[in-house]
């Protein structure tokens, strides 16, 4: 069996990613991704999150933002995470796998929301 070879650009990305200070900080603090360090300063500046809100996280995998919001609000949040990719479960987070632009996925979310409206929709997706 041969070892998988990465392209030069992939090798360069892996090297840079592994030495990234935010990747190291995220690992040290037990976060799923470095994206937490984008969300935390925005919340500090704009005070986005408050207890007993309903939050929808679009493009959630691997779940760093959802994880941070759950910790930030001490579980006083109703949180829905959606992504096309699979995501490891997070306690207290309802995960829906699928493309939120598809009617069946949207219907699933709306069904789970019931009469409750979302307080905040957040997304760190990129094309």
VEXZA-612611 format. One record per residue (C-alpha): residue number from 1; residue in one letter; x, y, z. Coordinates in steps of 0.05 Angstrom, whole numbers. Example, Ala and Ser with C-alpha at 12.3 -4.5 7.8 and 13.67 -1.06 7.14 Angstrom:
REM residues 2
i aa u v w
1 A 246 -90 156 $
2 S 273 -21 143 $
END
This chain:
REM residues 127
i aa u v w
1 X 0 0 0 $
2 X 29 67 -20 $
3 X 29 129 24 $
4 X -18 185 0 $
5 X 21 244 -29 $
6 X -3 315 -22 $
7 X 7 369 -73 $
8 X 57 424 -59 $
9 X 1 473 -43 $
10 X -32 423 4 $
11 X 34 410 39 $
12 X 45 485 47 $
13 X -26 494 75 $
14 X -17 437 125 $
15 X 49 467 149 $
16 X 20 537 157 $
17 X -44 510 189 $
18 X -5 469 240 $
19 X 37 529 261 $
20 X -22 578 264 $
21 X -27 610 333 $
22 X -104 606 333 $
23 X -103 532 315 $
24 X -57 520 373 $
25 X -99 563 420 $
26 X -163 527 399 $
27 X -132 459 413 $
28 X -105 483 480 $
29 X -174 508 502 $
30 X -212 448 474 $
31 X -247 484 417 $
32 X -265 448 354 $
33 X -238 502 308 $
34 X -200 567 306 $
35 X -263 603 283 $
36 X -281 616 356 $
37 X -228 671 354 $
38 X -268 708 301 $
39 X -334 703 338 $
40 X -311 722 408 $
41 X -286 792 390 $
42 X -350 807 350 $
43 X -392 788 410 $
44 X -348 829 457 $
45 X -358 889 412 $
46 X -431 881 393 $
47 X -460 839 450 $
48 X -495 791 404 $
49 X -511 736 454 $
50 X -556 738 514 $
51 X -590 684 557 $
52 X -652 648 532 $
53 X -644 664 459 $
54 X -653 618 399 $
55 X -593 614 353 $
56 X -585 582 285 $
57 X -514 566 262 $
58 X -511 556 186 $
59 X -450 520 159 $
60 X -436 497 229 $
61 X -386 440 220 $
62 X -341 425 256 $
63 X -381 463 309 $
64 X -333 513 339 $
65 X -383 571 339 $
66 X -439 528 367 $
67 X -392 502 421 $
68 X -371 572 440 $
69 X -443 599 443 $
70 X -464 541 488 $
71 X -406 555 535 $
72 X -416 631 532 $
73 X -489 626 552 $
74 X -480 571 603 $
75 X -530 527 566 $
76 X -585 581 569 $
77 X -594 579 494 $
78 X -634 539 444 $
79 X -584 524 389 $
80 X -593 493 320 $
81 X -532 476 278 $
82 X -539 460 204 $
83 X -487 437 154 $
84 X -480 394 92 $
85 X -421 360 127 $
86 X -428 314 187 $
87 X -413 343 255 $
88 X -395 308 320 $
89 X -452 316 370 $
90 X -450 374 419 $
91 X -492 368 483 $
92 X -553 413 479 $
93 X -544 428 405 $
94 X -595 404 354 $
95 X -556 385 291 $
96 X -590 379 224 $
97 X -547 352 168 $
98 X -565 378 99 $
99 X -567 439 54 $
100 X -610 491 88 $
101 X -630 517 18 $
102 X -667 452 6 $
103 X -740 453 26 $
104 X -738 388 65 $
105 X -680 413 108 $
106 X -714 480 119 $
107 X -779 445 137 $
108 X -742 403 188 $
109 X -713 465 220 $
110 X -780 502 221 $
111 X -814 440 250 $
112 X -762 437 306 $
113 X -768 512 319 $
114 X -843 506 326 $
115 X -874 573 343 $
116 X -807 600 367 $
117 X -771 651 323 $
118 X -696 654 316 $
119 X -663 709 356 $
120 X -599 705 315 $
121 X -575 670 252 $
122 X -499 664 247 $
123 X -456 636 192 $
124 X -383 628 177 $
125 X -394 597 108 $
126 X -351 613 48 $
127 X -365 593 -24 $
END
